[in-house]
Amino acid sequence: MKNTDIQPYNDNFSKQEFLKEEAYYRAKEKVKKIIGFYWHLAVYIVINVLIILVIVLNGGPLWHFGTLSTPLFWGVGLLFHFLGVFGPRVFFGKDWEQRKIKEFMDKEESMWE
């Protein structure tokens, strides 16, 4: 008769090693997104400078909606890309809300003294 004793699955990874590996992959994906944003920004600058140069050098007006529409609308898309990569908290930081609450509370407290 064959040995049918089933052994439990045993891997050599601890939970901490798994969390480190998971954090590494998240960080790697974040870096890829940041690189993608910077490439998008570089292409945005180069293409829009070329478009504006071609229009102006051919006698077109600089301050015209047609000249500035591509940088304007593409810039809006670039802003959304920026917010998607860095998040909306990049403007205020992690503890901005707590600092503001403390500032307003201190200001209000000083009014009553």
N, C-alpha and C positions, 0 to 999 in steps of 0.2 A: 504494500500500500504506500502511496505517495505521501510525503509530508505536506499537509495542508495548513500548517500553522501560518497564519497571516501576521506579518510584522507591521507595526504602525509606521506611518510615514515619518521619517526623521530627517530633517534637513539641518545643515550646519550653520544656517543663518540665524542670528539672534534678532530679536525685534529691533534693537538699536541699530544693527547693521542694515536691516531692511529700511528703517527710517532714514538713515544716512544715504542709502542708495536712491530712495525716493526723492529726497531733498536735492541730490545731485542732478537727477533727471529734470526736476522742476526748474532748477537753476539753469541747466543747459537750454531748456526751452525758452526761458526768459531771455537768455543771451541771444538766442536765434531771433526772437522777436525784436530785440533792441537793434541788432545788426540790420534786420529787414527795414526797420524804421529809418535808420541812418542812410541806407541805400535809397529809400524812397525820398528822403530829404535832399540827397545829392542830385538825384535825377530831376527832382522838382526845380532845384536852383538852376542847373545847367540848361534844361529844356526851356524854362521860362525866360532866362536871360537871352537865349538864342532867338526865341519868338519875338521878344521885345526889340532886340537888335535888328532883326530882319524887317520888322514893321517900320521902325524909326529910320533906318538907313534907306528904305525905299520911299521915304517922304510921308509916311503915315503919321498920324497924330499920336503922341505918347499918352496924353490924358484923355483917352477915349475908351468907352466901355468895351469895344471890340478888342482893343489892345490889352486891357487889364482883366478881361473876363476869365481867361484861362488861369492866370495866377490866382485870381480871387476864388473861383470855384474849386480848383485843385487844392488851394490852400485850406479851404474848409475840409476837404477830404483828408488832407495831411493832418489837420488838427484832430479829427476823429481817430486817425491812425495813432497819433501821439497819445491821446487819452486811452486808447485801447491797449497800448503797450505800457505806459507808465502809470495809468490810472488817474482819476480825478484828484486824488489826494496829493499829487505831486506839487500842487500849488500851495497847499496848506500844511503839509507834513503830517506826521503821525499824531502828535499830541497837540496840534493847533487848537482843536476844539476845547480841550481841557484848559489850555493856557488862557484862551479867551474867556471862558466861564470864570476862571479865577480872577482875571483882570476886571471883569464887570462886577464881580462880587466885592473885590477890594475897593473899587471905585464907589460902589453904592455904600459900603461900610464907612468909607471916609466922609461921605456926604452927611451921615448922621452923627458924626463926632463933632 
